[in-house]
Structure formats: C-alpha cells, structure tokens
Amino acid sequence: MTSGETPVGRPGRAPSPRPARRRSRPRVLATLAALVVLGLVVTTQVPDPVGDVVGDLMYAVAVYVALVLVAPRLRPWVAGAVAFTWCWLVEILQATPVVAAVLDVVPAAAWVLGSTFNARDLVLYLLGVLLAVGLDVLLGVRASQVSERA
C-alpha cells in the first residue's frame, strides 16, 4: 500500500492495529488438560479452605481456557467476559433447585455445576478470570515480540 491509498475495511472504521491472534489449539488443549488434572488434585487432596479457594480460581481459569480452545480467535477481554458470565451464572444457579435436580440425575455434573451457592465464589471467579486474561495478554504480547524479531 502506498501513502496515498486508504486501507480496505469497513467504511468509517479505522483498521484494527493488531489482527486477532489465533492461539495454538494443541497448546491450549494441553493447558486445559493440565488445569483439569491439577484442579482435581487440589480439590480432592488440599484441605479446605485453601483447596476450595484454589479450586474456584482454577475453575474460572479452566472455563476461560476451554472457551479459548473452542474459539481461539476471541480477544482476551471478550473471552474473559464470557467466562466470567458463565461462572457467575453457574454459581447463581446453585441458589436454585435446578442444580440439585441435575445432580440427582447426573452426580458427576457437580464437577462442572458445583453444588451450593457461596457469595465468596463470585469474587474468586472474577480473580481467576482476571488472572487468565492477564496471562493470555502477556503471552500474546511476548509472542508478537518474538515474531517481530524473526
């Protein structure tokens, strides 16, 4: 493109300074698998309240990573907003009889849906999603710096 040309894109919108990056699915899948294994170890082997707190943080990070696995081009803050919303909806649903009814039919669903409402979990989900977004942004910046040098 020469200096006199205008960039092609949507009318009235400046082109995005950075295209949405695509994360490596095998790496994201390995991260999710490691999170699930570590989360199971923490929630079953580490005594409460530490095990419960770390488990809630890891749940939020795992939801974020699972979302990125399904939609690798999502921008970190969009993925974070969706993951945060999911975590909050699941937690709030625990205050209703719906989760108990599901767990009566499918007891293993407790690993995804939890079982009892705890307002503290809402804060932990926020912290977990912020941690995931921050790491994703940091890794994206580092990856772009490496690719610029190459």
Secondary structure, DSSP 8 states (H G I E B T S, - for coil): --TT----SSTT----SS------HHHHHHHHHHHHHHHHHHHHHS-TTHHHHHHHHHHHHHHHHHHHHH-TTS-HHHHHHHHHHHHHHHHHHTTSHHHHHHHHH-GGGHHHH-SS--HHHHHHHHHHHHHHHHHHHHHHHHHHHHHHH-
